[in-house]
Amino acid sequence: MKMDSLKWIIFSCLLCLYGTEAYKILAVFPLPSKSHGILGDNMVKHLLDAGHEVTYITPYYKETKTHPNLKQIDVSANKEVINENTMDIKLVMAGIINLEDPDLVFDMMFTIASKTLENPNVQEMMRNQKFDVVVAEYMFVDLYSSFATVFQCPLVWFSTVNPHWMIMNLIDGPLNPAYNADYTHNRVTPFTFYDRVMELWHQVVEQYKLTHKYYYHEVGAYEKSIVPMLKEKGIPVPEYNEVRYNGSLVLGNSQVAISDAIALPPNYKHIGGYHIDDEVKPLPENLKKIMESNKNGIIYFSLGSNIKSKDLPVEIKEGILDVFKGLKQTVIWKFEEVLANAPKNVHIVQWAPQQSILAHPNLVLFVTHGGLLSITETIHHGVPVVSIPVFADQFQNAKRAEIQGYGRNVRLTPNLPKDLKKAMDDVLGNPSYASVAKELSKAYHHRQTKPKDEINFWIDHVVQTRGAPHLRSVAISLPYYQRYFLDVLAIILISLLTIIYAVAKLWCSLTSKSNGKYKTN
């Protein structure tokens, strides 16, 4: 018997001894992005480790069976919508692709959601499977809530980023734009007057789109792919609004130490950092030698999994190499192809174990795109950063790192090499950046339970309490006019106008009588 099989048998026996409930769980992570794949894989791993049976909707289908309690649903066809060529950095820099455009992002996410629901593998699963709970990734579209209706079970949303008004709208209500930033824009608190106006404006505009323009697209997909399935299974067909607002809980890939401390309802739970390994994996020998080769320290440079360094304009790549050449530190650059003209202190790697590199005591700086996974990992290990944000929440993450004092923020422009050098010199030359990173790391690690245990506890809680209705906010059932006192405001305004009108009529009446009296005399 293999050692891994023996360990699994022992673990399963321990679970039985402790009376842990095992559930059939549907995990919905259909977005074809490697970082989202990391989040999905680790969510599934923790659920499997707790003894549950997991059916995993994923675009990264693995031919070999990796766990006896895991069943994969292949939606790799979603890669036709988003793939490695979608986010060409040259097109982003030229403004041809605007990844900050909400309509563009919604169109992509809606197309992926529609393709997922229509996928024959998913349709077959809906027809033949039963589940105790659905865990679905939220990405601008509410359609995955339909799975909970099909299987008549509770729904747990998973949010990939810090708390924002769109995900909160599904379980409580939009966050107050006076002190909560829309993560798609480059603003962090405290806001100026202009910032508050713009946050309010963006939220009003996007709220309108969610309840009108986007809503009808989603209703169409619901009626096309879900309603026939409900009728086939003999399940009463609810209105789409009833379906989309039926979430029991949100598990958020967030952590207070690296986000804003804001008021949240009891059914939002922080689980940021759950994707980080408990034990640091040893570095390969070649990387270990590099990490220990320079007494002045190591700088790690990676633009993440979606944006590729090789796609940078030639002049920018050459400029960055010139900057690195003048450093006394050694640089490890995650780069997708061989660079023949790399300086001696620059080591090009096509793949790098990022967590193991960040954990090494000789690392002095992380140059990153500012994705939340990378930012979480850098705080986990207490390392300062220089961020080069490209899209989505990266701008906000980078700006927050700058305001909190553990990093600098550099924009992706033709001046990148010059700006990058200035930012790196600042962070490397000022020990306060590393000091703040270590202090935040202490706050980050000081929590009651590990994120992976939070995941399993709250999913168990939702199932055991039949959807955790006691945690749901009463605000979710209130119409907008009641939630924001618009009816009260309307009555006050009508009353004021009535009083003003009455006073004006009285004044006119008195003045007309007075004028008439003088004329008679």
Secondary structure, DSSP 8 states (H G I E B T S, - for coil): --HHHHHHHHHHHHHHHTT----EEEEE-----HHHHHHHHHHHHHHHHTT-EEEEEESS--SS---TTEEEEE-GGGGGTS-TTTT-HHHHHTTSS-TT-HHHHHHHHHHHHHHHHH-HHHHHHHHH---SEEEEEESS--GGGHHHHHHTS-EEEEESSS--HHHHTTTT----TTT---TTSS--SS--HHHHHHHHHHHHHHHHHHHTHHHHHHHHHHHHHTHHHHHHTT-----HHHHHT-EEEEEES--GGGS------TTEEE-TTTTS-SS-----HHHHHHHTS-TT-EEEEE-TTTS-GGGS-HHHHHHHHHHHHT-SSEEEEE-SS--TT--TTEEEESS--HHHHHHSTTEEEEEE---HHHHHHHHHHT--EEE---STTHHHHHHHHHHHTSEEE---STTHHHHHHHHHHHHHH-THHHHHHHHHHHHHH--SS-HHHHHHHHHHHHHHTTS-GGGS-GGGGS-HHHHTTHHHHHHHHHHHHHHHHHHHHHHHHHHHHHHHHHHH-
